[in-house]
């Protein structure tokens, strides 16, 4: 499919290029031919106005020409420039005869490369001939040049089109590869719980097992079913985020309060796991985005901290960074990730610890978080430290918040009290 797509791209590009080249060369050839023809016609017309060249300067002609006078008695006399050797009467007779047989007042003798014009002046018939062999040679050379340039240009554009096709199709190829990998990984993730469910279901049908054993089989089926449901919901959520199926309402929201609200439900989970939760959330930070999805992003980072943190302290911080940005960081204690693992941790179905596959960890949470942050024009990164790992989400602060902050730095606002009102009246009376 990708090969056909690249070939179609190349074919479309070459068709466009050929149309453009043919148009340019066609206009060039037509214009040149028209100019050369007009030059020869204008010259013989000027000569026809004064066949004896009584008032015609020698420098007026740019093309070789000669004039043939035919008297009423049939005698022929040749005059003109010195470009031609007209001593051969047989050749001259053939030229004159061809011009007279044409029947028209003017025309073109292709066999002799001559353009002629017949006129009558002072009782005598004159035929003015202009040599157009140089114009014909010019057109032939121009044709050869156009063909050569066209072939070279087509070859160059063909090579460039193949390179552009490879570059243009690369995102499609990457998406296609990711899609195949996604389907393969999803199938693999669903295969394991399905195998467990089928195995336990077959054991339930075996009457030789005791009631406690059958109860254990039923609980295993229920557990695997819940796991599959969670995986399917994560897959659907990821698909909705990628396709933009869920309409996001972007509005100015209090990012500080949102993060604080997201942290509260996790305090008990951190306590149960023996982790200490430390928060440093700067108040009054506003961003523009979807409250639902930004809260989901924060919850994913907190859930990731609960699952993968060793004993110690989890630090959640929200600070202003730079002139117009803010950063939410979640620092988790534990074994630091390598730079390669930090790069791959946002890929779908990627898990540093494959043993957590059965612990309701599908390797999709951070991928969903990355998609949400990307849609909000932000960045998410992972960095391994000496005592753990830090996940950071960087977003642009809301402009309205920036304006208020800038004003608050320059001005001090004070509320009026009841004691200030009489003083203001006294000042106004004075």
Protein Blocks (a to p, Z undefined) as FASTA:
>chain_A
ZZmmmmmmmmmmmmmmmmmmmmmmmmmmmmmmmmmmmmmmmmmmmmmmmmnommgcfklp
mbdcddddddfkopacdeddfkbcckbmmlmmmmmmmmmmnopabdcdfknopacdddde
ehiacdddddfklmmmmmmmmmmmmmmmmmmmmmmmmmmmmmmmmmmmmmmmmmmmmmmm
mmmmmmmmmmmmmmmmmmmmmmmmpmkbcfklmmmmmmmmmmmmmmmmmmmmmmmmmmmm
mnomaccddddddfklmmmmmmmmmmmmmmmnopacdddddehiacdddfklmmmmmmmm
mmmmmmmpccdddddddddehjlbccdddddedddddfklmmmmmpghiafblmlmmnop
ghlmmmmmmmmmmmnopacdddddfkbccddddddddfklmmmmmmmmmpccddddfklm
mmmmmmmmZZ
